[in-house]
């Protein structure tokens, strides 16, 4: 039997995304609520779907060294093309 290609989904539900990030689903939902990680919703009231690229960006944006953790907060995932987060007024 030939090896079948592994289908990788780009959009994950919150439970799968939380497992991917090695965090609880509640912590992930808090990051969504705090607008740190964006979601895809194809209809009002539909399930939250998270893009693997955004999850990878969250990981990359939040890497830090042990010594530079003073005042550390999670960095939001920026829309493509953005270089910095807009400052709220």
PyMOL Python script that loads the backbone (N, CA, C, O; Angstrom):
from pymol import cmd

cmd.read_pdbstr("""\
ATOM      1  N   UNK A   1       0.845  -1.187   0.000  1.00  0.00           N
ATOM      2  CA  UNK A   1       0.000   0.000   0.000  1.00  0.00           C
ATOM      3  C   UNK A   1       0.881   1.238   0.000  1.00  0.00           C
ATOM      4  O   UNK A   1       1.818   1.344   0.791  1.00  0.00           O
ATOM      5  N   UNK A   2       0.580   2.162  -0.881  1.00  0.00           N
ATOM      6  CA  UNK A   2       1.372   3.384  -0.999  1.00  0.00           C
ATOM      7  C   UNK A   2       1.110   4.299   0.188  1.00  0.00           C
ATOM      8  O   UNK A   2       0.014   4.325   0.748  1.00  0.00           O
ATOM      9  N   UNK A   3       2.138   5.043   0.554  1.00  0.00           N
ATOM     10  CA  UNK A   3       1.961   6.018   1.636  1.00  0.00           C
ATOM     11  C   UNK A   3       1.038   7.124   1.164  1.00  0.00           C
ATOM     12  O   UNK A   3       1.238   7.700   0.095  1.00  0.00           O
ATOM     13  N   UNK A   4       0.024   7.418   1.969  1.00  0.00           N
ATOM     14  CA  UNK A   4      -0.889   8.495   1.641  1.00  0.00           C
ATOM     15  C   UNK A   4      -0.367   9.792   2.245  1.00  0.00           C
ATOM     16  O   UNK A   4       0.172   9.782   3.352  1.00  0.00           O
ATOM     17  N   UNK A   5      -0.518  10.908   1.535  1.00  0.00           N
ATOM     18  CA  UNK A   5      -0.051  12.182   2.107  1.00  0.00           C
ATOM     19  C   UNK A   5      -0.861  12.535   3.352  1.00  0.00           C
ATOM     20  O   UNK A   5      -2.059  12.264   3.435  1.00  0.00           O
ATOM     21  N   UNK A   6      -0.188  13.136   4.298  1.00  0.00           N
ATOM     22  CA  UNK A   6      -0.860  13.558   5.531  1.00  0.00           C
ATOM     23  C   UNK A   6      -1.541  14.894   5.267  1.00  0.00           C
ATOM     24  O   UNK A   6      -0.901  15.861   4.852  1.00  0.00           O
ATOM     25  N   UNK A   7      -2.832  14.934   5.510  1.00  0.00           N
ATOM     26  CA  UNK A   7      -3.592  16.165   5.326  1.00  0.00           C
ATOM     27  C   UNK A   7      -3.405  17.038   6.562  1.00  0.00           C
ATOM     28  O   UNK A   7      -3.744  16.636   7.675  1.00  0.00           O
ATOM     29  N   UNK A   8      -2.870  18.216   6.360  1.00  0.00           N
ATOM     30  CA  UNK A   8      -2.677  19.155   7.455  1.00  0.00           C
ATOM     31  C   UNK A   8      -3.682  20.288   7.281  1.00  0.00           C
ATOM     32  O   UNK A   8      -3.711  20.953   6.246  1.00  0.00           O
ATOM     33  N   UNK A   9      -4.490  20.497   8.289  1.00  0.00           N
ATOM     34  CA  UNK A   9      -5.465  21.571   8.251  1.00  0.00           C
ATOM     35  C   UNK A   9      -4.807  22.871   8.662  1.00  0.00           C
ATOM     36  O   UNK A   9      -4.046  22.913   9.629  1.00  0.00           O
ATOM     37  N   UNK A  10      -5.098  23.928   7.932  1.00  0.00           N
ATOM     38  CA  UNK A  10      -4.542  25.235   8.277  1.00  0.00           C
ATOM     39  C   UNK A  10      -5.323  25.884   9.404  1.00  0.00           C
ATOM     40  O   UNK A  10      -4.750  26.616  10.211  1.00  0.00           O
ATOM     41  N   UNK A  11      -6.640  25.623   9.475  1.00  0.00           N
ATOM     42  CA  UNK A  11      -7.469  26.191  10.521  1.00  0.00           C
ATOM     43  C   UNK A  11      -7.765  25.131  11.574  1.00  0.00           C
ATOM     44  O   UNK A  11      -8.168  24.014  11.250  1.00  0.00           O
ATOM     45  N   UNK A  12      -7.563  25.493  12.829  1.00  0.00           N
ATOM     46  CA  UNK A  12      -7.796  24.572  13.941  1.00  0.00           C
ATOM     47  C   UNK A  12      -8.869  25.132  14.857  1.00  0.00           C
ATOM     48  O   UNK A  12      -9.003  26.348  14.995  1.00  0.00           O
ATOM     49  N   UNK A  13      -9.623  24.258  15.476  1.00  0.00           N
ATOM     50  CA  UNK A  13     -10.560  24.675  16.520  1.00  0.00           C
ATOM     51  C   UNK A  13      -9.762  24.963  17.788  1.00  0.00           C
ATOM     52  O   UNK A  13      -8.581  24.626  17.880  1.00  0.00           O
ATOM     53  N   UNK A  14     -10.409  25.583  18.753  1.00  0.00           N
ATOM     54  CA  UNK A  14      -9.682  26.026  19.952  1.00  0.00           C
ATOM     55  C   UNK A  14      -9.012  24.872  20.691  1.00  0.00           C
ATOM     56  O   UNK A  14      -7.893  25.031  21.177  1.00  0.00           O
ATOM     57  N   UNK A  15      -9.657  23.733  20.786  1.00  0.00           N
ATOM     58  CA  UNK A  15      -9.061  22.600  21.506  1.00  0.00           C
ATOM     59  C   UNK A  15      -7.776  22.141  20.820  1.00  0.00           C
ATOM     60  O   UNK A  15      -6.772  21.887  21.485  1.00  0.00           O
ATOM     61  N   UNK A  16      -7.807  22.036  19.495  1.00  0.00           N
ATOM     62  CA  UNK A  16      -6.622  21.617  18.740  1.00  0.00           C
ATOM     63  C   UNK A  16      -5.532  22.684  18.811  1.00  0.00           C
ATOM     64  O   UNK A  16      -4.352  22.366  18.963  1.00  0.00           O
ATOM     65  N   UNK A  17      -5.933  23.954  18.700  1.00  0.00           N
ATOM     66  CA  UNK A  17      -4.969  25.052  18.745  1.00  0.00           C
ATOM     67  C   UNK A  17      -4.305  25.138  20.113  1.00  0.00           C
ATOM     68  O   UNK A  17      -3.103  25.387  20.207  1.00  0.00           O
ATOM     69  N   UNK A  18      -5.077  24.934  21.169  1.00  0.00           N
ATOM     70  CA  UNK A  18      -4.511  24.959  22.525  1.00  0.00           C
ATOM     71  C   UNK A  18      -3.484  23.838  22.685  1.00  0.00           C
ATOM     72  O   UNK A  18      -2.424  24.047  23.274  1.00  0.00           O
ATOM     73  N   UNK A  19      -3.791  22.667  22.169  1.00  0.00           N
ATOM     74  CA  UNK A  19      -2.836  21.548  22.234  1.00  0.00           C
ATOM     75  C   UNK A  19      -1.578  21.891  21.433  1.00  0.00           C
ATOM     76  O   UNK A  19      -0.467  21.581  21.865  1.00  0.00           O
ATOM     77  N   UNK A  20      -1.741  22.522  20.279  1.00  0.00           N
ATOM     78  CA  UNK A  20      -0.605  22.922  19.445  1.00  0.00           C
ATOM     79  C   UNK A  20       0.307  23.882  20.203  1.00  0.00           C
ATOM     80  O   UNK A  20       1.531  23.808  20.090  1.00  0.00           O
ATOM     81  N   UNK A  21      -0.307  24.798  20.986  1.00  0.00           N
ATOM     82  CA  UNK A  21       0.457  25.788  21.748  1.00  0.00           C
ATOM     83  C   UNK A  21       0.865  25.296  23.134  1.00  0.00           C
ATOM     84  O   UNK A  21       1.530  26.016  23.878  1.00  0.00           O
ATOM     85  N   UNK A  22       0.469  24.075  23.481  1.00  0.00           N
ATOM     86  CA  UNK A  22       0.779  23.494  24.800  1.00  0.00           C
ATOM     87  C   UNK A  22       0.240  24.362  25.936  1.00  0.00           C
ATOM     88  O   UNK A  22       0.943  24.643  26.907  1.00  0.00           O
ATOM     89  N   UNK A  23      -1.020  24.779  25.798  1.00  0.00           N
ATOM     90  CA  UNK A  23      -1.664  25.565  26.845  1.00  0.00           C
ATOM     91  C   UNK A  23      -3.104  25.091  26.986  1.00  0.00           C
ATOM     92  O   UNK A  23      -3.607  24.344  26.147  1.00  0.00           O
ATOM     93  N   UNK A  24      -3.750  25.523  28.037  1.00  0.00           N
ATOM     94  CA  UNK A  24      -5.139  25.135  28.230  1.00  0.00           C
ATOM     95  C   UNK A  24      -6.029  25.880  27.237  1.00  0.00           C
ATOM     96  O   UNK A  24      -5.677  26.945  26.731  1.00  0.00           O
ATOM     97  N   UNK A  25      -7.177  25.293  26.979  1.00  0.00           N
ATOM     98  CA  UNK A  25      -8.132  25.947  26.086  1.00  0.00           C
ATOM     99  C   UNK A  25      -8.610  27.260  26.697  1.00  0.00           C
ATOM    100  O   UNK A  25      -8.886  28.213  25.969  1.00  0.00           O
ATOM    101  N   UNK A  26      -8.714  27.323  28.022  1.00  0.00           N
ATOM    102  CA  UNK A  26      -9.152  28.560  28.693  1.00  0.00           C
ATOM    103  C   UNK A  26      -8.125  29.678  28.515  1.00  0.00           C
ATOM    104  O   UNK A  26      -8.489  30.835  28.302  1.00  0.00           O
ATOM    105  N   UNK A  27      -6.845  29.328  28.604  1.00  0.00           N
ATOM    106  CA  UNK A  27      -5.819  30.355  28.405  1.00  0.00           C
ATOM    107  C   UNK A  27      -5.859  30.860  26.962  1.00  0.00           C
ATOM    108  O   UNK A  27      -5.725  32.059  26.718  1.00  0.00           O
ATOM    109  N   UNK A  28      -6.042  29.957  26.021  1.00  0.00           N
ATOM    110  CA  UNK A  28      -6.138  30.364  24.621  1.00  0.00           C
ATOM    111  C   UNK A  28      -7.342  31.277  24.412  1.00  0.00           C
ATOM    112  O   UNK A  28      -7.236  32.288  23.716  1.00  0.00           O
ATOM    113  N   UNK A  29      -8.474  30.937  25.000  1.00  0.00           N
ATOM    114  CA  UNK A  29      -9.663  31.781  24.865  1.00  0.00           C
ATOM    115  C   UNK A  29      -9.426  33.167  25.468  1.00  0.00           C
ATOM    116  O   UNK A  29      -9.954  34.157  24.962  1.00  0.00           O
ATOM    117  N   UNK A  30      -8.647  33.247  26.532  1.00  0.00           N
ATOM    118  CA  UNK A  30      -8.305  34.547  27.128  1.00  0.00           C
ATOM    119  C   UNK A  30      -7.447  35.358  26.155  1.00  0.00           C
ATOM    120  O   UNK A  30      -7.644  36.564  26.011  1.00  0.00           O
ATOM    121  N   UNK A  31      -6.499  34.703  25.488  1.00  0.00           N
ATOM    122  CA  UNK A  31      -5.666  35.398  24.503  1.00  0.00           C
ATOM    123  C   UNK A  31      -6.509  35.901  23.328  1.00  0.00           C
ATOM    124  O   UNK A  31      -6.237  36.967  22.776  1.00  0.00           O
ATOM    125  N   UNK A  32      -7.524  35.134  22.954  1.00  0.00           N
ATOM    126  CA  UNK A  32      -8.441  35.562  21.891  1.00  0.00           C
ATOM    127  C   UNK A  32      -9.255  36.761  22.372  1.00  0.00           C
ATOM    128  O   UNK A  32      -9.387  37.756  21.659  1.00  0.00           O
ATOM    129  N   UNK A  33      -9.798  36.661  23.582  1.00  0.00           N
ATOM    130  CA  UNK A  33     -10.605  37.738  24.153  1.00  0.00           C
ATOM    131  C   UNK A  33      -9.790  39.030  24.292  1.00  0.00           C
ATOM    132  O   UNK A  33     -10.310  40.121  24.061  1.00  0.00           O
ATOM    133  N   UNK A  34      -8.525  38.906  24.665  1.00  0.00           N
ATOM    134  CA  UNK A  34      -7.649  40.068  24.835  1.00  0.00           C
ATOM    135  C   UNK A  34      -7.060  40.550  23.504  1.00  0.00           C
ATOM    136  O   UNK A  34      -6.208  41.438  23.480  1.00  0.00           O
ATOM    137  N   UNK A  35      -7.523  39.954  22.397  1.00  0.00           N
ATOM    138  CA  UNK A  35      -7.096  40.312  21.044  1.00  0.00           C
ATOM    139  C   UNK A  35      -5.600  40.125  20.829  1.00  0.00           C
ATOM    140  O   UNK A  35      -4.969  40.874  20.083  1.00  0.00           O
ATOM    141  N   UNK A  36      -5.047  39.126  21.485  1.00  0.00           N
ATOM    142  CA  UNK A  36      -3.641  38.775  21.286  1.00  0.00           C
ATOM    143  C   UNK A  36      -3.517  37.852  20.072  1.00  0.00           C
ATOM    144  O   UNK A  36      -2.587  37.984  19.276  1.00  0.00           O
ATOM    145  N   UNK A  37      -4.456  36.921  19.938  1.00  0.00           N
ATOM    146  CA  UNK A  37      -4.477  35.986  18.812  1.00  0.00           C
ATOM    147  C   UNK A  37      -5.801  36.174  18.068  1.00  0.00           C
ATOM    148  O   UNK A  37      -6.868  36.114  18.680  1.00  0.00           O
ATOM    149  N   UNK A  38      -5.738  36.403  16.741  1.00  0.00           N
ATOM    150  CA  UNK A  38      -6.966  36.590  15.972  1.00  0.00           C
ATOM    151  C   UNK A  38      -7.665  35.258  15.664  1.00  0.00           C
ATOM    152  O   UNK A  38      -7.053  34.191  15.710  1.00  0.00           O
ATOM    153  N   UNK A  39      -8.939  35.351  15.356  1.00  0.00           N
ATOM    154  CA  UNK A  39      -9.721  34.166  15.001  1.00  0.00           C
ATOM    155  C   UNK A  39     -10.341  34.341  13.625  1.00  0.00           C
ATOM    156  O   UNK A  39     -10.430  35.449  13.096  1.00  0.00           O
ATOM    157  N   UNK A  40     -10.765  33.222  13.063  1.00  0.00           N
ATOM    158  CA  UNK A  40     -11.553  33.197  11.836  1.00  0.00           C
ATOM    159  C   UNK A  40     -12.911  32.651  12.238  1.00  0.00           C
ATOM    160  O   UNK A  40     -13.000  31.627  12.916  1.00  0.00           O
ATOM    161  N   UNK A  41     -13.961  33.327  11.822  1.00  0.00           N
ATOM    162  CA  UNK A  41     -15.316  32.859  12.085  1.00  0.00           C
ATOM    163  C   UNK A  41     -16.084  33.003  10.786  1.00  0.00           C
ATOM    164  O   UNK A  41     -16.255  34.117  10.289  1.00  0.00           O
ATOM    165  N   UNK A  42     -16.555  31.885  10.221  1.00  0.00           N
ATOM    166  CA  UNK A  42     -17.207  31.957   8.916  1.00  0.00           C
ATOM    167  C   UNK A  42     -18.680  32.341   8.994  1.00  0.00           C
ATOM    168  O   UNK A  42     -19.303  32.630   7.972  1.00  0.00           O
ATOM    169  N   UNK A  43     -19.235  32.345  10.194  1.00  0.00           N
ATOM    170  CA  UNK A  43     -20.614  32.793  10.382  1.00  0.00           C
ATOM    171  C   UNK A  43     -20.792  33.243  11.821  1.00  0.00           C
ATOM    172  O   UNK A  43     -20.066  32.791  12.707  1.00  0.00           O
ATOM    173  N   UNK A  44     -21.736  34.117  12.059  1.00  0.00           N
ATOM    174  CA  UNK A  44     -21.999  34.613  13.407  1.00  0.00           C
ATOM    175  C   UNK A  44     -22.383  33.435  14.297  1.00  0.00           C
ATOM    176  O   UNK A  44     -23.271  32.657  13.946  1.00  0.00           O
ATOM    177  N   UNK A  45     -21.735  33.301  15.419  1.00  0.00           N
ATOM    178  CA  UNK A  45     -21.999  32.212  16.341  1.00  0.00           C
ATOM    179  C   UNK A  45     -21.292  30.923  15.967  1.00  0.00           C
ATOM    180  O   UNK A  45     -21.428  29.918  16.663  1.00  0.00           O
ATOM    181  N   UNK A  46     -20.535  30.938  14.872  1.00  0.00           N
ATOM    182  CA  UNK A  46     -19.797  29.748  14.444  1.00  0.00           C
ATOM    183  C   UNK A  46     -18.603  29.503  15.348  1.00  0.00           C
ATOM    184  O   UNK A  46     -18.263  30.353  16.170  1.00  0.00           O
ATOM    185  N   UNK A  47     -17.969  28.359  15.207  1.00  0.00           N
ATOM    186  CA  UNK A  47     -16.817  28.054  16.063  1.00  0.00           C
ATOM    187  C   UNK A  47     -15.643  28.980  15.759  1.00  0.00           C
ATOM    188  O   UNK A  47     -15.476  29.454  14.635  1.00  0.00           O
ATOM    189  N   UNK A  48     -14.840  29.224  16.782  1.00  0.00           N
ATOM    190  CA  UNK A  48     -13.602  29.972  16.590  1.00  0.00           C
ATOM    191  C   UNK A  48     -12.632  29.043  15.863  1.00  0.00           C
ATOM    192  O   UNK A  48     -12.432  27.897  16.269  1.00  0.00           O
ATOM    193  N   UNK A  49     -12.036  29.545  14.793  1.00  0.00           N
ATOM    194  CA  UNK A  49     -11.009  28.813  14.074  1.00  0.00           C
ATOM    195  C   UNK A  49      -9.741  29.639  14.124  1.00  0.00           C
ATOM    196  O   UNK A  49      -9.782  30.861  13.976  1.00  0.00           O
ATOM    197  N   UNK A  50      -8.621  28.979  14.333  1.00  0.00           N
ATOM    198  CA  UNK A  50      -7.345  29.676  14.454  1.00  0.00           C
ATOM    199  C   UNK A  50      -6.410  29.209  13.348  1.00  0.00           C
ATOM    200  O   UNK A  50      -6.271  28.014  13.088  1.00  0.00           O
ATOM    201  N   UNK A  51      -5.776  30.181  12.704  1.00  0.00           N
ATOM    202  CA  UNK A  51      -4.873  29.924  11.599  1.00  0.00           C
ATOM    203  C   UNK A  51      -3.523  29.466  12.154  1.00  0.00           C
ATOM    204  O   UNK A  51      -2.965  30.099  13.050  1.00  0.00           O
ATOM    205  N   UNK A  52      -3.009  28.367  11.617  1.00  0.00           N
ATOM    206  CA  UNK A  52      -1.703  27.863  12.059  1.00  0.00           C
ATOM    207  C   UNK A  52      -0.614  28.927  11.918  1.00  0.00           C
ATOM    208  O   UNK A  52       0.299  28.996  12.741  1.00  0.00           O
ATOM    209  N   UNK A  53      -0.709  29.746  10.891  1.00  0.00           N
ATOM    210  CA  UNK A  53       0.302  30.798  10.692  1.00  0.00           C
ATOM    211  C   UNK A  53       0.265  31.808  11.829  1.00  0.00           C
ATOM    212  O   UNK A  53       1.310  32.294  12.262  1.00  0.00           O
ATOM    213  N   UNK A  54      -0.936  32.129  12.316  1.00  0.00           N
ATOM    214  CA  UNK A  54      -1.050  33.048  13.456  1.00  0.00           C
ATOM    215  C   UNK A  54      -0.509  32.410  14.728  1.00  0.00           C
ATOM    216  O   UNK A  54       0.113  33.087  15.546  1.00  0.00           O
ATOM    217  N   UNK A  55      -0.740  31.112  14.898  1.00  0.00           N
ATOM    218  CA  UNK A  55      -0.210  30.422  16.078  1.00  0.00           C
ATOM    219  C   UNK A  55       1.311  30.404  16.041  1.00  0.00           C
ATOM    220  O   UNK A  55       1.964  30.608  17.065  1.00  0.00           O
ATOM    221  N   UNK A  56       1.875  30.159  14.860  1.00  0.00           N
ATOM    222  CA  UNK A  56       3.335  30.185  14.724  1.00  0.00           C
ATOM    223  C   UNK A  56       3.873  31.595  14.973  1.00  0.00           C
ATOM    224  O   UNK A  56       4.922  31.757  15.596  1.00  0.00           O
ATOM    225  N   UNK A  57       3.161  32.613  14.489  1.00  0.00           N
ATOM    226  CA  UNK A  57       3.581  34.005  14.716  1.00  0.00           C
ATOM    227  C   UNK A  57       3.530  34.337  16.206  1.00  0.00           C
ATOM    228  O   UNK A  57       4.414  35.026  16.716  1.00  0.00           O
ATOM    229  N   UNK A  58       2.505  33.853  16.908  1.00  0.00           N
ATOM    230  CA  UNK A  58       2.411  34.072  18.356  1.00  0.00           C
ATOM    231  C   UNK A  58       3.642  33.479  19.055  1.00  0.00           C
ATOM    232  O   UNK A  58       4.234  34.107  19.933  1.00  0.00           O
ATOM    233  N   UNK A  59       4.008  32.278  18.655  1.00  0.00           N
ATOM    234  CA  UNK A  59       5.189  31.633  19.255  1.00  0.00           C
ATOM    235  C   UNK A  59       6.438  32.463  18.986  1.00  0.00           C
ATOM    236  O   UNK A  59       7.202  32.754  19.907  1.00  0.00           O
ATOM    237  N   UNK A  60       6.647  32.843  17.735  1.00  0.00           N
ATOM    238  CA  UNK A  60       7.846  33.613  17.379  1.00  0.00           C
ATOM    239  C   UNK A  60       7.885  34.971  18.074  1.00  0.00           C
ATOM    240  O   UNK A  60       8.943  35.400  18.533  1.00  0.00           O
ATOM    241  N   UNK A  61       6.737  35.653  18.156  1.00  0.00           N
ATOM    242  CA  UNK A  61       6.682  36.990  18.772  1.00  0.00           C
ATOM    243  C   UNK A  61       6.863  36.954  20.282  1.00  0.00           C
ATOM    244  O   UNK A  61       7.176  37.976  20.892  1.00  0.00           O
ATOM    245  N   UNK A  62       6.671  35.800  20.885  1.00  0.00           N
ATOM    246  CA  UNK A  62       6.719  35.731  22.343  1.00  0.00           C
ATOM    247  C   UNK A  62       7.900  34.938  22.884  1.00  0.00           C
ATOM    248  O   UNK A  62       7.916  34.556  24.054  1.00  0.00           O
ATOM    249  N   UNK A  63       8.870  34.695  22.044  1.00  0.00           N
ATOM    250  CA  UNK A  63      10.101  34.090  22.535  1.00  0.00           C
ATOM    251  C   UNK A  63      10.881  35.159  23.279  1.00  0.00           C
ATOM    252  O   UNK A  63      11.040  36.276  22.787  1.00  0.00           O
ATOM    253  N   UNK A  64      11.361  34.822  24.451  1.00  0.00           N
ATOM    254  CA  UNK A  64      12.193  35.756  25.200  1.00  0.00           C
ATOM    255  C   UNK A  64      13.144  34.962  26.083  1.00  0.00           C
ATOM    256  O   UNK A  64      12.949  33.773  26.337  1.00  0.00           O
ATOM    257  N   UNK A  65      14.148  35.636  26.527  1.00  0.00           N
ATOM    258  CA  UNK A  65      15.135  35.007  27.397  1.00  0.00           C
ATOM    259  C   UNK A  65      14.707  35.191  28.843  1.00  0.00           C
ATOM    260  O   UNK A  65      13.958  36.112  29.168  1.00  0.00           O
ATOM    261  N   UNK A  66      15.176  34.328  29.687  1.00  0.00           N
ATOM    262  CA  UNK A  66      14.797  34.337  31.091  1.00  0.00           C
ATOM    263  C   UNK A  66      15.062  35.690  31.743  1.00  0.00           C
ATOM    264  O   UNK A  66      14.238  36.154  32.531  1.00  0.00           O
ATOM    265  N   UNK A  67      16.169  36.327  31.443  1.00  0.00           N
ATOM    266  CA  UNK A  67      16.543  37.579  32.090  1.00  0.00           C
ATOM    267  C   UNK A  67      15.772  38.793  31.631  1.00  0.00           C
ATOM    268  O   UNK A  67      15.807  39.827  32.299  1.00  0.00           O
ATOM    269  N   UNK A  68      15.071  38.701  30.502  1.00  0.00           N
ATOM    270  CA  UNK A  68      14.371  39.890  30.003  1.00  0.00           C
ATOM    271  C   UNK A  68      12.860  39.799  30.219  1.00  0.00           C
ATOM    272  O   UNK A  68      12.079  40.252  29.382  1.00  0.00           O
ATOM    273  N   UNK A  69      12.458  39.216  31.338  1.00  0.00           N
ATOM    274  CA  UNK A  69      11.036  39.000  31.576  1.00  0.00           C
ATOM    275  C   UNK A  69      10.380  40.073  32.455  1.00  0.00           C
ATOM    276  O   UNK A  69       9.200  39.945  32.780  1.00  0.00           O
ATOM    277  N   UNK A  70      11.107  41.124  32.848  1.00  0.00           N
ATOM    278  CA  UNK A  70      10.510  42.184  33.660  1.00  0.00           C
ATOM    279  C   UNK A  70       9.436  42.914  32.871  1.00  0.00           C
ATOM    280  O   UNK A  70       9.701  43.422  31.781  1.00  0.00           O
ATOM    281  N   UNK A  71       8.230  42.969  33.413  1.00  0.00           N
ATOM    282  CA  UNK A  71       7.139  43.674  32.763  1.00  0.00           C
ATOM    283  C   UNK A  71       6.671  43.019  31.479  1.00  0.00           C
ATOM    284  O   UNK A  71       6.033  43.667  30.649  1.00  0.00           O
ATOM    285  N   UNK A  72       6.974  41.762  31.308  1.00  0.00           N
ATOM    286  CA  UNK A  72       6.635  41.060  30.072  1.00  0.00           C
ATOM    287  C   UNK A  72       5.140  40.825  29.951  1.00  0.00           C
ATOM    288  O   UNK A  72       4.487  40.428  30.916  1.00  0.00           O
ATOM    289  N   UNK A  73       4.597  41.072  28.761  1.00  0.00           N
ATOM    290  CA  UNK A  73       3.197  40.763  28.419  1.00  0.00           C
ATOM    291  C   UNK A  73       3.197  40.099  27.059  1.00  0.00           C
ATOM    292  O   UNK A  73       4.100  40.348  26.261  1.00  0.00           O
ATOM    293  N   UNK A  74       2.199  39.249  26.763  1.00  0.00           N
ATOM    294  CA  UNK A  74       2.168  38.602  25.452  1.00  0.00           C
ATOM    295  C   UNK A  74       2.065  39.617  24.323  1.00  0.00           C
ATOM    296  O   UNK A  74       1.289  40.569  24.402  1.00  0.00           O
ATOM    297  N   UNK A  75       2.841  39.413  23.286  1.00  0.00           N
ATOM    298  CA  UNK A  75       2.783  40.282  22.111  1.00  0.00           C
ATOM    299  C   UNK A  75       1.690  39.778  21.185  1.00  0.00           C
ATOM    300  O   UNK A  75       1.612  38.579  20.920  1.00  0.00           O
ATOM    301  N   UNK A  76       0.839  40.679  20.687  1.00  0.00           N
ATOM    302  CA  UNK A  76      -0.229  40.247  19.791  1.00  0.00           C
ATOM    303  C   UNK A  76       0.308  39.814  18.437  1.00  0.00           C
ATOM    304  O   UNK A  76       1.407  40.196  18.036  1.00  0.00           O
ATOM    305  N   UNK A  77      -0.478  39.019  17.747  1.00  0.00           N
ATOM    306  CA  UNK A  77      -0.163  38.639  16.381  1.00  0.00           C
ATOM    307  C   UNK A  77      -0.573  39.814  15.500  1.00  0.00           C
ATOM    308  O   UNK A  77      -1.712  40.275  15.570  1.00  0.00           O
ATOM    309  N   UNK A  78       0.337  40.293  14.682  1.00  0.00           N
ATOM    310  CA  UNK A  78       0.062  41.453  13.840  1.00  0.00           C
ATOM    311  C   UNK A  78      -0.474  41.019  12.491  1.00  0.00           C
ATOM    312  O   UNK A  78      -0.025  40.013  11.941  1.00  0.00           O
ATOM    313  N   UNK A  79      -1.432  41.767  11.945  1.00  0.00           N
ATOM    314  CA  UNK A  79      -1.888  41.472  10.582  1.00  0.00           C
ATOM    315  C   UNK A  79      -0.724  41.591   9.615  1.00  0.00           C
ATOM    316  O   UNK A  79       0.183  42.394   9.833  1.00  0.00           O
ATOM    317  N   UNK A  80      -0.738  40.802   8.550  1.00  0.00           N
ATOM    318  CA  UNK A  80       0.384  40.820   7.616  1.00  0.00           C
ATOM    319  C   UNK A  80       0.606  42.231   7.081  1.00  0.00           C
ATOM    320  O   UNK A  80      -0.342  42.946   6.755  1.00  0.00           O
ATOM    321  N   UNK A  81       1.852  42.607   6.998  1.00  0.00           N
ATOM    322  CA  UNK A  81       2.212  43.937   6.524  1.00  0.00           C
ATOM    323  C   UNK A  81       2.425  44.954   7.635  1.00  0.00           C
ATOM    324  O   UNK A  81       3.038  45.995   7.402  1.00  0.00           O
ATOM    325  N   UNK A  82       1.930  44.673   8.845  1.00  0.00           N
ATOM    326  CA  UNK A  82       2.117  45.596   9.967  1.00  0.00           C
ATOM    327  C   UNK A  82       3.477  45.345  10.588  1.00  0.00           C
ATOM    328  O   UNK A  82       3.916  44.200  10.705  1.00  0.00           O
ATOM    329  N   UNK A  83       4.139  46.414  10.982  1.00  0.00           N
ATOM    330  CA  UNK A  83       5.445  46.284  11.616  1.00  0.00           C
ATOM    331  C   UNK A  83       5.357  46.489  13.133  1.00  0.00           C
ATOM    332  O   UNK A  83       6.146  45.921  13.889  1.00  0.00           O
ATOM    333  N   UNK A  84       4.389  47.305  13.571  1.00  0.00           N
ATOM    334  CA  UNK A  84       4.227  47.576  15.001  1.00  0.00           C
ATOM    335  C   UNK A  84       2.748  47.565  15.354  1.00  0.00           C
ATOM    336  O   UNK A  84       1.883  47.635  14.481  1.00  0.00           O
ATOM    337  N   UNK A  85       2.481  47.478  16.635  1.00  0.00           N
ATOM    338  CA  UNK A  85       1.107  47.514  17.139  1.00  0.00           C
ATOM    339  C   UNK A  85       0.696  48.970  17.297  1.00  0.00           C
ATOM    340  O   UNK A  85       1.454  49.756  17.866  1.00  0.00           O
ATOM    341  N   UNK A  86      -0.514  49.365  16.798  1.00  0.00           N
ATOM    342  CA  UNK A  86      -0.949  50.742  17.015  1.00  0.00           C
ATOM    343  C   UNK A  86      -1.109  51.042  18.490  1.00  0.00           C
ATOM    344  O   UNK A  86      -1.566  50.194  19.256  1.00  0.00           O
ATOM    345  N   UNK A  87      -0.731  52.251  18.893  1.00  0.00           N
ATOM    346  CA  UNK A  87      -0.828  52.655  20.290  1.00  0.00           C
ATOM    347  C   UNK A  87      -2.239  53.170  20.572  1.00  0.00           C
ATOM    348  O   UNK A  87      -2.689  54.114  19.923  1.00  0.00           O
ATOM    349  N   UNK A  88      -2.955  52.553  21.546  1.00  0.00           N
ATOM    350  CA  UNK A  88      -4.305  53.049  21.857  1.00  0.00           C
ATOM    351  C   UNK A  88      -4.259  54.469  22.410  1.00  0.00           C
ATOM    352  O   UNK A  88      -3.330  54.828  23.134  1.00  0.00           O
ATOM    353  N   UNK A  89      -5.242  55.262  22.076  1.00  0.00           N
ATOM    354  CA  UNK A  89      -5.298  56.654  22.573  1.00  0.00           C
ATOM    355  C   UNK A  89      -6.394  56.805  23.558  1.00  0.00           C
ATOM    356  O   UNK A  89      -6.601  57.897  24.088  1.00  0.00           O
TER     357      UNK A  89
END
""", "prot")
cmd.dss("prot")
cmd.show_as("cartoon", "prot")
cmd.util.cbc("prot")
cmd.orient("prot")
